[in-house]
Amino acid sequence: MIRFMSMRRITLFRNFRRWPRTAAILSIAGVIVAIQPASAASGAISAADNYFAATRSIDLLGEVYKNVSQSYVDPVDVSEFMYSGIDGMLDQLDPFTSFLDEAQSDELDEITSGQYTGIGITIAVFSGDLFITSVIGGQPAAKAGLQTGDQIVAIDGIRTTKRPIDEIRSAIKGPPGTVVRLSIRRDGQGAAKLIAITREEVRVSTVPYAGLFGSSGYVQMNSFAEHSREELSSAIRAIHEEAAKKRIALNGIVLDLRGNPGGLLTSAVEVAGLFVEKGSKIVSTRGRAADSEQLFVTKTDPQAPSLPLVVMIDGDSASASEIVSGAIQELDRGVILGESSYGKGLVQSIITLPYDHILKMTTAKYYTPSGRLIQKPIARDDSRRKAVLSTGDADSTKVFYTRNRRKVYGGGGIRPDVAVRADALSEYLHTLEKSGQLFRYASRFHRKHPELQLKRLQSEPVYEEFGRFLEKERFTFRSGAQKKLDSLKTLVQKEGVGEDRELAGQLDLLDKALAASTKRGITRDSLRITAALQREILRHYDERAAQRKAIESDPVAAKAFSLLAEPARYQALLKP
């Protein structure tokens, strides 16, 4: 029997990819646990044919499931086996349609609401040890005196070593009013101290930083949740107040959506409504049915209707970020600066299933005010079964026009009006950050200098000390080229030519040359490494000061501020 489940009124415009599972993926062409009614206009296949195919597939899947669960040579976890089958089935559709179990459903609620019950920290594992990487001000952890850099040795008496990070997060969270006991080592050093913290509802702001830089306001948004409009509005109001207090004529706002994966559709419309006139068309969505189009317009008067606006985006700006930047661009309300966005023009709806499970399913595509589909083509494996009959990919060469008749293009994200590519991290610096070496050195520095005057940080010999720290930690780095050479050496040994002394000598010479080249590259990168060290150290003392320092040294943000300082150039960019 096919059951039609209810669809909650939550529409996601976020770059949520599929949650990972531990079980192997089983690709099965089969039944959907909850099926949305099909429209008569949905394609050449009739409703009767669809019903018969679905019923037949359910029967087949049931027989396969029963036989495997009862007779497979080894014991099978029947729940995980079914979850793997569902995952494999949905994997045929797109990267964003997914099945969520009870725990994953709770995580989705936290992301879309911007709230959860816990203590207000972020955590990460470096070299097998669990550290607090940031503490949210005003929340239980901050009230209890926890700091960035603290190592969590145990949770409620159970050591954190070798525990999965998801299990650790679940252990820290819990019902409001309950107590969690953490064994803490300050900056990862010294004896552990037991701290009891009462869990509370934690609200995470989607505006982690806002401030005045010269004559320009700057606001960073990292997602779109229920309270985003309110948080952005408050940030803009605070910038106006700061400018008035300093008697500065505000020349515009920079809205930083780089790295913002999206969120709620309604939030995107509300955020755009702070800048464009009431009644403006922001986005429309269309599903399979001919009559499924929905139009979303702003319903409130704007807070900043004429203040110059620069929106920064990059390749990780997706979904709701693309709705906002696309609307701002096409309504000629502001200038888009940075790199082309991700290109996710698919809408996911939340369908509730039995036993607190959820189907997050793509149900529509979204279109900007001019009619652009921003979705980039999804790469599909032609060797696999073809479950999706038609994708309707957008033509990236098709021309659309903004309100002022400027040309814009679809088929692959929002293209910026001013292209500015961010400086990529060097391979060495990326490795230092990913492995936690910068973080762990900053924690040691903070413990050694707990009362440091931050203005003295620039004169501290951190680069030299960091080098000695890496030696003590026995940190080694081999570049991508060196690793490929290692693979070549292994291949040579397997091929049986390892005894060729001349070849071995040539490989050794190449290894030494690559090592020297890597060392020279690290030396050339010393200034950037020093700046990264200083920012990470600063973060252990003052998170907000570190954020401001990062923005001040950001060359892309500098381009945005420079553009606002040139009104004639700014206005010229909004004309055809």
ROSE-934301 format. One line per 10 residues: number of its first residue (from 1); their letters; for each residue z, x, y of C-alpha. Coordinates in nm, 2 decimals. Last residue first. Layout:
NUM	A	Z X Y  ...
***
This chain:
576	PKLLAQYRAP	-1.94 2.41 4.87  -1.61 2.40 5.07  -1.26 2.45 4.94  -1.30 2.83 4.93  -1.38 2.83 5.31  -1.04 2.67 5.38  -0.85 2.96 5.22  -1.07 3.22 5.39  -1.00 3.07 5.73  -0.63 3.03 5.65
566	EALLSFAKAA	-0.58 3.40 5.56  -0.20 3.44 5.49  -0.23 3.18 5.21  -0.49 3.41 5.04  -0.25 3.71 5.07  0.03 3.52 4.90  -0.20 3.44 4.61  -0.33 3.80 4.58  0.03 3.92 4.58  0.11 3.68 4.30
556	VPDSEIAKRQ	-0.17 3.84 4.10  -0.04 4.20 4.18  0.32 4.11 4.06  0.57 4.36 4.20  0.73 4.10 4.43  0.73 3.84 4.15  0.91 4.07 3.91  1.17 4.16 4.18  1.24 3.80 4.24  1.30 3.73 3.87
546	AAREDYHRLI	1.53 4.03 3.85  1.73 3.91 4.15  1.76 3.57 3.98  1.89 3.72 3.66  2.15 3.94 3.83  2.34 4.21 3.64  2.16 4.22 3.30  1.84 4.12 3.47  1.86 4.43 3.70  1.85 4.65 3.39
536	ERQLAATIRL	1.54 4.47 3.27  1.37 4.50 3.61  1.46 4.87 3.63  1.33 4.94 3.28  1.00 4.77 3.36  0.96 4.97 3.68  1.03 5.29 3.49  0.78 5.20 3.23  0.52 5.12 3.49  0.58 5.46 3.66
526	SDRTIGRKTS	0.57 5.64 3.33  0.24 5.50 3.22  0.05 5.82 3.28  0.31 6.01 3.07  0.27 5.75 2.79  -0.11 5.80 2.80  -0.07 6.18 2.79  0.15 6.15 2.48  -0.10 5.92 2.31  -0.38 6.17 2.38
516	AALAKDLLDL	-0.18 6.45 2.23  -0.11 6.25 1.92  -0.48 6.16 1.90  -0.57 6.52 1.91  -0.31 6.62 1.65  -0.44 6.35 1.41  -0.80 6.46 1.47  -0.70 6.81 1.38  -0.53 6.69 1.07  -0.83 6.48 0.97
506	QGALERDEGV	-1.06 6.79 1.02  -0.82 6.99 0.80  -0.82 6.73 0.53  -1.20 6.72 0.53  -1.22 7.10 0.49  -0.95 7.10 0.23  -1.13 6.85 0.01  -0.85 6.77 -0.24  -0.80 6.42 -0.09  -1.15 6.33 -0.20
496	GEKQVLTKLS	-1.03 6.10 -0.48  -1.13 5.77 -0.32  -0.76 5.66 -0.31  -0.67 5.97 -0.11  -0.95 5.92 0.14  -0.84 5.56 0.18  -0.49 5.66 0.26  -0.62 5.91 0.52  -0.84 5.64 0.67  -0.54 5.40 0.69
486	DLKKQAGSRF	-0.34 5.67 0.88  -0.64 5.72 1.11  -0.63 5.35 1.18  -0.26 5.38 1.26  -0.33 5.67 1.50  -0.60 5.46 1.68  -0.36 5.17 1.72  -0.10 5.41 1.87  0.19 5.55 1.68  0.54 5.52 1.82
476	TFREKELFRG	0.87 5.65 1.69  1.22 5.55 1.78  1.49 5.77 1.63  1.75 5.58 1.82  1.89 5.90 1.96  1.53 6.00 2.06  1.48 5.66 2.22  1.80 5.70 2.42  1.70 6.05 2.54  1.37 5.90 2.67
466	FEEYVPESQL	1.56 5.62 2.84  1.78 5.87 3.02  1.47 6.04 3.16  1.32 5.71 3.27  1.66 5.58 3.41  1.72 5.86 3.65  1.91 5.62 3.89  1.78 5.63 4.25  1.62 5.28 4.24  1.94 5.14 4.09
456	RKLQLEPHKR	2.15 5.23 4.39  2.07 4.90 4.57  2.22 4.73 4.27  2.57 4.87 4.33  2.68 4.94 3.98  3.01 4.78 3.87  2.95 4.76 3.49  2.79 5.11 3.48  2.82 5.23 3.12  2.82 4.87 2.98
446	HFRSAYRFLQ	2.52 4.78 3.19  2.33 5.10 3.08  2.39 5.01 2.72  2.26 4.66 2.77  1.96 4.80 2.96  1.88 5.04 2.67  1.90 4.75 2.43  1.66 4.53 2.64  1.41 4.81 2.69  1.41 4.90 2.32
436	GSKELTHLYE	1.38 4.53 2.21  1.10 4.60 1.96  0.86 4.37 2.15  0.94 4.53 2.49  0.89 4.89 2.37  0.58 4.80 2.17  0.42 4.63 2.48  0.50 4.94 2.68  0.33 5.16 2.43  0.02 4.94 2.39
426	SLADARVAVD	-0.02 4.93 2.77  0.06 4.60 2.93  -0.25 4.42 3.06  -0.29 4.41 3.44  -0.35 4.05 3.54  -0.71 3.94 3.60  -0.78 3.77 3.93  -1.07 3.51 3.96  -1.06 3.30 4.27  -1.18 2.95 4.22
416	PRIGGGGYVK	-1.03 2.96 3.87  -1.21 2.82 3.57  -1.02 2.54 3.41  -1.06 2.53 3.03  -1.36 2.58 2.80  -1.62 2.30 2.79  -1.63 2.19 3.15  -1.79 2.33 3.47  -1.72 2.30 3.84  -1.96 2.28 4.14
406	RRNRTYFVKT	-1.82 2.21 4.49  -1.93 1.87 4.62  -1.62 1.82 4.85  -1.47 1.57 4.61  -1.54 1.81 4.33  -1.86 1.81 4.13  -1.96 1.85 3.77  -2.22 2.07 3.61  -2.29 2.08 3.24  -2.31 2.44 3.10
396	SDADGTSLVA	-1.99 2.41 2.90  -2.12 2.12 2.70  -1.82 1.94 2.56  -1.75 1.92 2.19  -1.79 1.56 2.05  -1.61 1.66 1.73  -1.79 1.45 1.47  -1.73 1.38 1.10  -1.39 1.54 1.07  -1.31 1.58 0.70
386	KRRSDDRAIP	-1.57 1.85 0.62  -1.44 2.03 0.31  -1.41 2.40 0.37  -1.69 2.66 0.37  -1.78 2.57 0.73  -1.45 2.70 0.85  -1.39 2.54 1.19  -1.36 2.69 1.54  -1.24 2.43 1.78  -1.47 2.41 2.09
376	KQILRGSPTY	-1.28 2.43 2.42  -1.12 2.11 2.54  -1.15 2.07 2.92  -1.36 1.75 2.91  -1.48 1.71 3.27  -1.52 1.35 3.40  -1.49 1.42 3.78  -1.12 1.32 3.78  -1.04 1.54 3.48  -1.09 1.42 3.12
366	YKATTMKLIH	-0.85 1.39 2.83  -0.92 1.35 2.47  -0.75 1.10 2.25  -0.54 1.03 1.94  -0.44 1.38 1.82  -0.14 1.32 1.59  0.22 1.42 1.59  0.34 1.24 1.28  0.72 1.22 1.28  1.00 1.21 1.02
356	DYPLTIISQV	1.34 1.04 1.07  1.34 0.90 0.71  1.04 0.68 0.76  0.76 0.77 1.01  0.75 0.75 1.39  0.41 0.82 1.55  0.41 1.06 1.85  0.08 1.08 2.03  -0.11 1.40 2.09  -0.38 1.43 2.36
346	LGKGYSSEGL	-0.65 1.69 2.33  -0.81 1.88 2.62  -0.67 2.22 2.54  -0.88 2.49 2.71  -0.65 2.79 2.76  -0.70 2.84 3.13  -0.95 3.08 3.29  -0.78 3.36 3.49  -0.60 3.37 3.82  -0.64 3.15 4.13
336	IVGRDLEQIA	-0.70 2.78 4.17  -0.73 2.67 4.54  -0.58 2.35 4.67  -0.64 1.98 4.74  -1.01 1.99 4.67  -0.97 1.67 4.46  -1.14 1.86 4.18  -0.93 2.17 4.21  -0.59 1.99 4.24  -0.69 1.76 3.95
326	GSVIESASAS	-0.79 2.05 3.73  -0.48 2.24 3.81  -0.26 1.95 3.72  -0.44 1.84 3.41  -0.48 2.20 3.30  -0.10 2.26 3.32  -0.06 1.94 3.13  -0.27 2.08 2.85  -0.26 2.46 2.87  -0.19 2.77 3.08
316	DGDIMVVLPL	-0.18 3.05 2.83  -0.52 3.20 2.94  -0.40 3.21 3.30  -0.32 2.99 3.59  -0.20 3.02 3.96  -0.21 2.72 4.18  -0.25 2.79 4.56  -0.16 2.51 4.80  -0.19 2.48 5.17  0.05 2.21 5.30
306	SPAQPDTKTV	-0.14 1.89 5.36  0.02 1.62 5.15  0.35 1.80 5.07  0.58 1.52 4.94  0.30 1.29 4.84  0.34 0.91 4.85  0.40 0.76 4.50  0.19 0.60 4.23  -0.05 0.87 4.14  -0.33 0.76 3.91
296	FLQESDAARG	-0.38 0.77 3.53  -0.68 0.59 3.37  -0.68 0.49 3.01  -1.00 0.46 2.80  -0.96 0.29 2.46  -1.23 0.03 2.50  -1.50 0.21 2.31  -1.25 0.30 2.03  -1.23 0.66 1.92  -0.99 0.78 2.20
286	RTSVIKSGKE	-1.04 0.83 2.57  -0.79 0.96 2.83  -0.82 0.97 3.21  -0.67 1.22 3.45  -0.55 1.25 3.81  -0.71 0.96 4.00  -0.55 0.94 4.34  -0.36 0.62 4.43  -0.11 0.79 4.66  -0.25 1.10 4.83
276	VFLGAVEVAS	-0.23 1.44 4.66  0.05 1.71 4.66  0.36 1.56 4.50  0.14 1.33 4.29  0.02 1.63 4.09  0.38 1.66 3.96  0.39 1.29 3.87  0.06 1.30 3.69  0.17 1.61 3.49  0.51 1.44 3.41
266	TLLGGPNGRL	0.34 1.13 3.28  0.13 1.35 3.04  0.43 1.52 2.90  0.43 1.89 2.81  0.21 2.18 2.91  0.19 2.54 2.77  0.29 2.71 3.10  0.21 3.08 3.06  0.08 3.09 3.42  0.16 2.77 3.60
256	DLVIGNLAIR	0.27 2.93 3.93  0.26 2.70 4.22  0.21 2.90 4.54  0.30 2.70 4.85  0.18 2.73 5.20  0.20 2.89 5.55  0.56 2.81 5.62  0.64 2.89 5.98  0.96 3.09 5.96  1.26 3.01 6.17
246	KKAAEEHIAR	1.49 3.16 5.90  1.68 2.83 5.86  1.35 2.64 5.88  1.20 2.86 5.61  1.51 2.81 5.39  1.50 2.44 5.44  1.13 2.42 5.35  1.18 2.63 5.04  1.48 2.40 4.94  1.25 2.09 4.97
236	IASSLEERSH	0.99 2.25 4.76  1.24 2.33 4.49  1.39 1.98 4.50  1.04 1.83 4.46  0.97 2.06 4.16  1.30 1.96 3.99  1.24 1.59 4.05  0.88 1.61 3.93  0.99 1.81 3.62  1.27 1.58 3.51
226	EAFSNMQVYG	1.10 1.42 3.20  0.93 1.75 3.09  0.64 1.96 3.20  0.67 2.33 3.12  0.72 2.68 3.27  0.70 2.59 3.64  0.73 2.88 3.89  0.76 2.79 4.26  0.67 3.02 4.55  0.68 2.94 4.92
216	SSGFLGAYPV	0.49 3.16 5.16  0.58 3.30 5.50  0.74 3.62 5.36  0.83 3.53 5.00  1.04 3.21 5.00  1.19 3.09 4.67  1.16 2.91 4.34  1.25 3.02 3.99  1.32 2.86 3.65  1.15 2.53 3.74
206	TSVRVEERTI	1.14 2.34 3.40  1.52 2.32 3.42  1.71 2.32 3.10  1.96 2.05 3.06  2.24 2.13 2.82  2.46 1.84 2.68  2.79 2.01 2.59  2.93 2.23 2.32  3.29 2.35 2.35  3.31 2.73 2.33
196	AILKAAGQGD	3.56 2.94 2.14  3.53 3.32 2.20  3.64 3.58 1.94  3.60 3.94 2.06  3.42 4.21 1.86  3.53 4.57 1.91  3.31 4.81 2.11  2.94 4.80 2.19  2.65 4.54 2.16  2.66 4.48 2.54
186	RRISLRVVTG	3.00 4.32 2.49  3.05 4.25 2.12  3.10 3.88 2.06  3.24 3.68 1.77  3.14 3.32 1.84  3.34 3.01 1.77  3.17 2.68 1.81  3.37 2.37 1.92  3.27 2.01 1.92  3.25 1.79 2.23
176	PPGKIASRIE	2.88 1.73 2.21  2.75 1.74 1.86  2.60 2.07 1.74  2.40 2.37 1.83  2.51 2.73 1.75  2.47 2.68 1.38  2.12 2.53 1.43  2.01 2.83 1.64  2.14 3.06 1.37  1.95 2.88 1.09
166	DIPRKTTRIG	1.63 2.90 1.30  1.69 3.27 1.35  1.71 3.33 0.97  2.04 3.51 0.87  2.00 3.88 0.79  2.31 3.97 1.00  2.47 3.67 1.17  2.81 3.70 1.01  2.99 3.37 0.92  3.33 3.33 1.09
156	DIAVIQDGTQ	3.23 3.03 1.30  2.93 3.23 1.42  2.94 3.60 1.37  2.83 3.93 1.54  2.67 3.78 1.85  2.58 4.08 2.07  2.61 4.04 2.44  2.32 4.17 2.64  2.30 3.88 2.89  2.65 3.76 2.94
146	LGAKAAPQGG	2.91 3.53 2.80  3.20 3.44 3.03  3.31 3.11 2.89  3.17 2.92 3.19  2.83 3.09 3.13  2.83 2.99 2.77  2.93 2.63 2.86  2.65 2.58 3.12  2.67 2.64 3.49  2.41 2.92 3.48
136	IVSTIFLDGS	2.19 2.95 3.17  2.26 3.27 2.99  1.98 3.50 2.88  1.89 3.75 2.60  2.20 3.69 2.39  2.17 3.94 2.10  2.15 3.92 1.72  2.12 4.25 1.54  1.86 4.34 1.28  1.68 4.59 1.49
126	FVAITIGIGT	1.64 4.33 1.77  1.70 3.96 1.70  1.67 3.72 1.99  1.89 3.46 2.16  1.87 3.21 2.45  2.19 3.06 2.59  2.31 2.72 2.71  2.61 2.61 2.49  2.46 2.34 2.27  2.34 1.99 2.28
116	YQGSTIEDLE	1.98 1.96 2.40  1.78 1.86 2.71  1.43 1.93 2.85  1.33 1.58 2.73  1.00 1.69 2.58  1.13 2.01 2.43  1.46 1.87 2.30  1.28 1.57 2.14  1.04 1.81 1.96  1.33 2.01 1.83
106	DSQAEDLFST	1.49 1.70 1.68  1.16 1.61 1.51  1.15 1.96 1.37  1.49 1.91 1.20  1.38 1.57 1.05  1.04 1.68 0.93  0.74 1.71 1.15  0.38 1.65 1.04  0.11 1.81 1.25  -0.20 1.75 1.47
96	FPDLQDLMGD	-0.23 2.04 1.71  -0.44 2.29 1.52  -0.72 2.03 1.45  -0.83 1.81 1.16  -0.85 1.98 0.83  -0.50 2.13 0.88  -0.37 1.77 0.86  -0.45 1.76 0.49  -0.29 2.10 0.42  0.02 2.00 0.60
86	IGSYMFESVD	0.05 1.67 0.41  0.00 1.86 0.08  0.26 2.12 0.18  0.51 1.84 0.27  0.45 1.69 -0.07  0.52 2.02 -0.25  0.82 2.08 -0.02  0.96 1.74 -0.13  0.88 1.80 -0.50  1.04 2.14 -0.52
76	VPDVYSQSVN	0.84 2.25 -0.83  0.98 2.40 -1.16  0.73 2.63 -1.33  0.45 2.54 -1.58  0.36 2.22 -1.39  0.42 1.91 -1.60  0.63 1.65 -1.41  0.58 1.74 -1.04  0.22 1.85 -1.10  0.13 1.53 -1.29
66	KYVEGLLDIS	0.30 1.30 -1.05  0.15 1.46 -0.74  -0.20 1.47 -0.88  -0.17 1.10 -0.98  -0.04 1.00 -0.64  -0.31 1.19 -0.46  -0.58 1.02 -0.66  -0.43 0.67 -0.60  -0.39 0.74 -0.23  -0.75 0.87 -0.21
56	RTAAFYNDAA	-0.88 0.55 -0.37  -0.69 0.33 -0.13  -0.81 0.54 0.17  -1.17 0.53 0.06  -1.15 0.15 0.00  -1.00 0.09 0.34  -1.26 0.31 0.52  -1.54 0.13 0.34  -1.40 -0.21 0.45  -1.36 -0.09 0.81
46	SIAGSAASAP	-1.72 0.03 0.82  -1.83 0.39 0.83  -2.10 0.43 1.10  -1.85 0.51 1.37  -1.54 0.40 1.56  -1.69 0.08 1.70  -1.52 -0.14 1.45  -1.19 0.02 1.56  -0.96 0.18 1.31  -0.60 0.08 1.27
36	QIAVIVGAIS	-0.37 0.39 1.29  -0.26 0.52 0.95  0.09 0.64 0.86  0.13 0.84 0.54  -0.22 0.97 0.56  -0.38 0.99 0.22  -0.61 1.25 0.07  -0.84 1.55 0.10  -0.59 1.81 -0.03  -0.55 2.17 0.10
26	LIAATRPWRR	-0.22 2.29 -0.04  -0.04 2.52 0.21  0.22 2.74 0.05  0.58 2.65 0.12  0.78 2.82 0.39  0.66 2.59 0.66  0.53 2.68 1.01  0.52 2.42 1.29  0.16 2.35 1.40  0.06 2.43 1.75
16	FNRFLTIRRM	0.21 2.26 2.05  0.00 2.34 2.36  0.14 2.04 2.54  -0.01 1.73 2.68  0.21 1.50 2.47  0.20 1.12 2.49  0.53 0.94 2.44  0.52 0.56 2.40  0.63 0.57 2.04  0.37 0.46 1.78
6	SMFRIM	0.50 0.22 1.52  0.40 0.27 1.15  0.12 0.08 0.97  0.19 0.10 0.60  -0.09 0.13 0.35  0.00 0.00 0.00
***
